[in-house]
Amino acid sequence: MGESPDDTMIAVAETVSNALETPIEELPPLSESIDVDALDEVVPSDQSRNVTVTFTYAGVSVFVHSGNVVAVRPVADGSD
């Protein structure tokens, strides 16, 4: 059997937490940035389909790819 739907949310929270060096408990609720149920429906927890979803969360761009592959990068704020 595949991974549970919560695995995607955990992967996002851990990746953002590590990138920002902020405890998970101090991050805003993920549901304020994306419909977590829809994310689970769209992005498969395995590699059966090639899907990537991008959204902004806690000041970073989050990329969630099939198989619960998560990457983040800073959001450019446009100020110099």
DSSP file (Angstrom, degrees, kcal/mol; ACC not computed):
  #  RESIDUE AA STRUCTURE BP1 BP2  ACC     N-H-->O    O-->H-N    N-H-->O    O-->H-N    TCO  KAPPA ALPHA  PHI   PSI    X-CA   Y-CA   Z-CA
    1    1 A M              0   0    0      0, 0.0     3,-0.1     0, 0.0     0, 0.0   0.000 360.0 360.0 360.0 152.5    0.0    0.0    0.0
    2    2 A G        -     0   0    0      1,-0.2     2,-0.1    44,-0.0    44,-0.1   0.005 360.0 -68.8 -78.4-173.6    1.2    3.6   -0.6
    3    3 A E        -     0   0    0      1,-0.1    -1,-0.2    42,-0.1    42,-0.2  -0.357  55.9-100.0 -74.8 156.7    1.9    6.4    1.8
    4    4 A S    >   -     0   0    0      1,-0.1     3,-1.7    -3,-0.1     4,-0.4  -0.398  30.8-112.4 -74.5 156.5   -0.8    8.0    3.8
    5    5 A P  T >> S+     0   0    0      0, 0.0     3,-1.1     0, 0.0     4,-0.8   0.830 115.8  63.7 -57.9 -32.3   -2.2   11.4    2.6
    6    6 A D  H 3> S+     0   0    0      1,-0.2     4,-2.6     2,-0.2     5,-0.2   0.725  84.5  77.0 -65.7 -19.6   -0.7   13.1    5.7
    7    7 A D  H <> S+     0   0    0     -3,-1.7     4,-2.5     1,-0.2    -1,-0.2   0.864  91.8  52.1 -59.8 -36.1    2.8   12.1    4.4
    8    8 A T  H <> S+     0   0    0     -3,-1.1     4,-2.4    -4,-0.4    -1,-0.2   0.935 110.6  46.9 -64.9 -45.4    2.6   14.9    1.9
    9    9 A M  H  X S+     0   0    0     -4,-0.8     4,-2.6     1,-0.2    -2,-0.2   0.898 113.4  48.8 -63.9 -40.4    1.7   17.5    4.5
   10   10 A I  H  X S+     0   0    0     -4,-2.6     4,-2.8     2,-0.2     5,-0.3   0.917 110.2  51.3 -64.9 -43.2    4.4   16.2    6.8
   11   11 A A  H  X S+     0   0    0     -4,-2.5     4,-2.2    -5,-0.2    -2,-0.2   0.901 112.1  47.1 -61.5 -41.3    7.0   16.4    4.0
   12   12 A V  H  X S+     0   0    0     -4,-2.4     4,-2.6     2,-0.2     5,-0.3   0.956 113.9  47.0 -64.2 -50.2    6.0   20.0    3.2
   13   13 A A  H  X S+     0   0    0     -4,-2.6     4,-2.5     1,-0.2    -2,-0.2   0.910 114.7  46.1 -60.2 -44.4    6.2   21.0    6.9
   14   14 A E  H  X S+     0   0    0     -4,-2.8     4,-2.4     2,-0.2    -1,-0.2   0.904 113.4  48.7 -66.7 -40.9    9.5   19.4    7.5
   15   15 A T  H  X S+     0   0    0     -4,-2.2     4,-2.4    -5,-0.3    -2,-0.2   0.925 115.4  43.3 -66.1 -44.5   11.1   20.7    4.3
   16   16 A V  H  X S+     0   0    0     -4,-2.6     4,-2.5     2,-0.2     5,-0.2   0.913 113.1  53.1 -67.0 -42.3    9.9   24.3    5.0
   17   17 A S  H  X>S+     0   0    0     -4,-2.5     5,-2.0    -5,-0.3     4,-0.9   0.925 112.2  44.7 -57.4 -46.6   10.9   24.0    8.7
   18   18 A N  H  <5S+     0   0    0     -4,-2.4     3,-0.3     3,-0.2    -1,-0.2   0.912 113.2  50.3 -65.5 -42.9   14.4   22.9    7.7
   19   19 A A  H  <5S+     0   0    0     -4,-2.4    -2,-0.2     1,-0.2    -1,-0.2   0.885 119.4  36.4 -64.3 -38.4   14.8   25.6    5.0
   20   20 A L  H  <5S-     0   0    0     -4,-2.5    -1,-0.2     2,-0.2    -2,-0.2   0.501 102.8-129.2 -91.8  -4.6   13.7   28.4    7.3
   21   21 A E  T  <5 +     0   0    0     -4,-0.9    -3,-0.2    -3,-0.3    -4,-0.1   0.926  66.3 132.5  52.3  47.0   15.4   26.9   10.4
   22   22 A T      < -     0   0    0     -5,-2.0    -1,-0.2    -6,-0.2    -2,-0.2  -0.988  64.7-106.5-128.2 134.0   12.1   27.3   12.2
   23   23 A P    >   -     0   0    0      0, 0.0     3,-1.9     0, 0.0     4,-0.5  -0.312  28.6-121.5 -58.6 143.0   10.3   24.7   14.3
   24   24 A I  G >  S+     0   0    0      1,-0.3     3,-1.7     2,-0.2   -10,-0.0   0.866 111.8  62.8 -52.6 -39.1    7.3   23.2   12.6
   25   25 A E  G 3  S+     0   0    0      1,-0.3    -1,-0.3    -8,-0.0    -8,-0.0   0.737 100.5  53.4 -62.0 -22.3    5.1   24.3   15.5
   26   26 A E  G <  S+     0   0    0     -3,-1.9    -1,-0.3     2,-0.1    -2,-0.2   0.504  88.4  97.7 -92.3  -4.9    6.0   28.0   14.7
   27   27 A L  S <  S-     0   0    0     -3,-1.7     3,-0.1    -4,-0.5   -14,-0.0  -0.516  83.6-104.8 -79.4 151.2    4.9   27.7   11.0
   28   28 A P        -     0   0    0      0, 0.0    -1,-0.1     0, 0.0     2,-0.1  -0.317  52.9 -77.7 -67.4 159.9    1.5   28.9   10.0
   29   29 A P    >   -     0   0    0      0, 0.0     3,-1.8     0, 0.0     4,-0.3  -0.376  36.0-135.7 -58.7 133.2   -1.1   26.3    9.3
   30   30 A L  G >> S+     0   0    0      1,-0.3     3,-2.1     2,-0.2     4,-1.6   0.828 101.3  69.3 -59.9 -32.2   -0.5   24.8    5.9
   31   31 A S  G 34 S+     0   0    0      1,-0.3    -1,-0.3     2,-0.2     5,-0.0   0.641  87.1  66.5 -65.3 -13.9   -4.3   25.0    5.2
   32   32 A E  G <4 S+     0   0    0     -3,-1.8    -1,-0.3     1,-0.1    -2,-0.2   0.648 110.5  35.5 -77.8 -14.5   -4.0   28.8    5.1
   33   33 A S  T <4 S+     0   0    0     -3,-2.1     2,-0.3     1,-0.3    23,-0.2   0.690 127.9   8.9-109.8 -26.2   -1.9   28.5    2.0
   34   34 A I  S  < S-     0   0    0     -4,-1.6     2,-1.1    21,-0.1    -1,-0.3  -0.995  75.5-102.4-154.8 150.9   -3.4   25.6    0.1
   35   35 A D     >  -     0   0    0     -2,-0.3     4,-2.3     1,-0.2     5,-0.2  -0.680  35.9-162.4 -74.5 104.1   -6.4   23.3    0.2
   36   36 A V  H  > S+     0   0    0     -2,-1.1     4,-2.0     1,-0.2    -1,-0.2   0.824  85.6  54.3 -65.8 -32.3   -4.6   20.3    1.7
   37   37 A D  H  > S+     0   0    0      2,-0.2     4,-1.7     1,-0.2    -1,-0.2   0.919 109.9  47.4 -66.0 -42.1   -7.3   17.8    0.6
   38   38 A A  H  > S+     0   0    0      2,-0.2     4,-2.4     1,-0.2     5,-0.2   0.895 108.5  55.0 -65.2 -40.0   -7.0   19.0   -3.0
   39   39 A L  H  X S+     0   0    0     -4,-2.3     4,-2.5     1,-0.2    -1,-0.2   0.922 108.1  49.1 -59.1 -44.1   -3.2   18.7   -2.9
   40   40 A D  H  < S+     0   0    0     -4,-2.0    -1,-0.2     1,-0.2    -2,-0.2   0.847 112.4  49.0 -63.1 -34.2   -3.6   15.1   -1.8
   41   41 A E  H  < S+     0   0    0     -4,-1.7    -2,-0.2    -5,-0.1    -1,-0.2   0.874 117.1  39.7 -72.4 -36.9   -6.0   14.4   -4.6
   42   42 A V  H  < S+     0   0    0     -4,-2.4    -2,-0.2     1,-0.2    -3,-0.2   0.892 109.3  57.2 -83.4 -42.4   -3.8   16.0   -7.3
   43   43 A V  S  < S-     0   0    0     -4,-2.5    -1,-0.2    -5,-0.2     2,-0.1  -0.817  80.2-139.9 -98.7 113.0   -0.3   14.9   -6.4
   44   44 A P        -     0   0    0      0, 0.0    23,-2.3     0, 0.0    24,-0.6  -0.403  10.5-134.1 -70.3 147.2    0.1   11.1   -6.2
   45   45 A S  S    S+     0   0    0     21,-0.2     2,-0.2    22,-0.2   -42,-0.1   0.523  92.0  48.0 -78.6  -3.8    2.2    9.7   -3.4
   46   46 A D  S    S-     0   0    0     21,-0.1    21,-0.6   -44,-0.1     3,-0.4  -0.592 100.3 -99.3-120.0-172.9    3.9    7.5   -5.9
   47   47 A Q  S    S+     0   0    0     -2,-0.2    19,-0.1     1,-0.2    -2,-0.0   0.099  82.7 116.3 -95.9  22.6    5.4    8.1   -9.3
   48   48 A S  S    S+     0   0    0      1,-0.1     2,-0.3     2,-0.0    -1,-0.2   0.804  84.5  23.0 -64.0 -29.1    2.3    6.8  -11.2
   49   49 A R  S    S-     0   0    0     -3,-0.4     2,-1.1     2,-0.1    -1,-0.1  -0.981  81.4-123.0-134.8 148.3    1.7   10.3  -12.7
   50   50 A N        +     0   0    0     -2,-0.3     2,-0.4    15,-0.1    -3,-0.1  -0.774  50.7 153.5 -93.9  96.5    4.2   13.2  -13.2
   51   51 A V        -     0   0    0     -2,-1.1    15,-1.9    -7,-0.1     2,-0.4  -0.978  22.6-176.3-129.6 136.8    2.6   16.1  -11.3
   52   52 A T  E     -A   65   0A   0     -2,-0.4     2,-0.4    13,-0.2    13,-0.2  -0.999   5.0-167.6-131.4 132.5    4.1   19.1   -9.7
   53   53 A V  E     -A   64   0A   0     11,-2.7    11,-2.9    -2,-0.4     2,-0.4  -0.964   6.0-163.4-117.4 135.2    2.1   21.7   -7.6
   54   54 A T  E     +A   63   0A   0     -2,-0.4     2,-0.3     9,-0.2     9,-0.2  -0.961  19.7 149.9-120.9 135.7    3.7   25.0   -6.7
   55   55 A F  E     -A   62   0A   0      7,-2.0     7,-3.6    -2,-0.4     2,-0.4  -0.969  43.2-105.4-154.7 165.3    2.4   27.4   -4.0
   56   56 A T  E     +A   61   0A   0     -2,-0.3     2,-0.3     5,-0.2     5,-0.2  -0.830  39.7 166.6 -99.5 134.0    3.7   30.0   -1.5
   57   57 A Y  E >   -A   60   0A   0      3,-2.7     3,-1.7    -2,-0.4   -27,-0.1  -0.965  64.7 -10.8-149.1 128.0    3.8   29.0    2.2
   58   58 A A  T 3  S-     0   0    0     -2,-0.3     3,-0.1     1,-0.3   -28,-0.0   0.812 128.6 -51.6  53.4  35.7    5.6   30.8    5.1
   59   59 A G  T 3  S+     0   0    0      1,-0.3    16,-1.3    15,-0.1     2,-0.3   0.586 119.6  94.6  83.0  10.6    7.5   33.1    2.7
   60   60 A V  E <  S-AB  57  74A   0     -3,-1.7    -3,-2.7    14,-0.2     2,-0.5  -0.938  76.4-114.1-129.6 155.6    8.9   30.4    0.4
   61   61 A S  E     -AB  56  73A   0     12,-3.3    12,-1.7    -2,-0.3     2,-0.5  -0.778  34.4-155.3 -83.9 129.6    7.8   28.9   -2.9
   62   62 A V  E     -AB  55  72A   0     -7,-3.6    -7,-2.0    -2,-0.5     2,-0.5  -0.917   8.7-165.0-111.7 132.5    7.0   25.2   -2.3
   63   63 A F  E     -AB  54  71A   0      8,-3.0     8,-2.2    -2,-0.5     2,-0.6  -0.975   4.2-170.9-117.4 117.8    7.2   22.6   -5.1
   64   64 A V  E     -AB  53  70A   0    -11,-2.9   -11,-2.7    -2,-0.5     2,-0.3  -0.952  10.5-175.4-112.5 120.7    5.4   19.3   -4.4
   65   65 A H  E >>  -AB  52  69A   0      4,-3.4     4,-1.6    -2,-0.6     3,-0.7  -0.777  38.6 -73.6-114.3 156.8    6.1   16.6   -7.0
   66   66 A S  T 34 S+     0   0    0    -15,-1.9     3,-0.3    -2,-0.3   -21,-0.2  -0.098 118.5  37.8 -44.2 141.7    4.8   13.1   -7.4
   67   67 A G  T 34 S-     0   0    0    -23,-2.3    -1,-0.2   -21,-0.6   -22,-0.2   0.652 130.4 -77.0  84.9  16.9    6.2   10.7   -4.8
   68   68 A N  T <4 S+     0   0    0     -3,-0.7     2,-0.6   -24,-0.6    -2,-0.2   0.827  79.3 160.7  59.6  34.5    6.2   13.3   -2.0
   69   69 A V  E  <  -B   65   0A   0     -4,-1.6    -4,-3.4    -3,-0.3     2,-0.4  -0.793  17.4-172.8 -84.9 122.5    9.3   15.0   -3.4
   70   70 A V  E     +B   64   0A   0     -2,-0.6     2,-0.3    -6,-0.2    -6,-0.2  -0.962  11.9 173.0-124.0 134.2    9.3   18.5   -1.9
   71   71 A A  E     -B   63   0A   0     -8,-2.2    -8,-3.0    -2,-0.4     2,-0.3  -0.968   9.0-164.4-134.0 152.6   11.6   21.5   -2.7
   72   72 A V  E     +B   62   0A   0     -2,-0.3   -10,-0.2   -10,-0.2    -2,-0.0  -0.947   8.1 178.2-133.6 156.6   11.5   25.1   -1.5
   73   73 A R  E     -B   61   0A   0    -12,-1.7   -12,-3.3    -2,-0.3    -2,-0.0  -0.978  40.4 -88.2-150.9 153.4   13.1   28.3   -2.6
   74   74 A P  E     -B   60   0A   0      0, 0.0     2,-0.5     0, 0.0   -14,-0.2  -0.248  40.4-118.8 -60.5 147.9   12.8   31.9   -1.3
   75   75 A V        -     0   0    0    -16,-1.3     2,-0.4     1,-0.0   -19,-0.0  -0.778  27.2-121.7 -86.7 128.9   10.1   34.1   -2.8
   76   76 A A        -     0   0    0     -2,-0.5    -1,-0.0     1,-0.2   -16,-0.0  -0.587  22.4-166.3 -71.5 125.2   11.5   37.1   -4.6
   77   77 A D        -     0   0    0     -2,-0.4    -1,-0.2     2,-0.2     3,-0.1   0.561  31.4-126.2 -92.5  -8.2   10.0   40.1   -2.9
   78   78 A G        +     0   0    0      1,-0.3     2,-0.4     2,-0.0    -2,-0.1   0.415  69.5 120.9  82.7  -3.5   11.1   42.6   -5.6
   79   79 A S              0   0    0      1,-0.1    -1,-0.3     0, 0.0    -2,-0.2  -0.759 360.0 360.0 -97.5 143.0   12.9   44.9   -3.2
   80   80 A D              0   0    0     -2,-0.4    -1,-0.1    -3,-0.1    -2,-0.0   0.345 360.0 360.0-122.1 360.0   16.6   45.7   -3.6
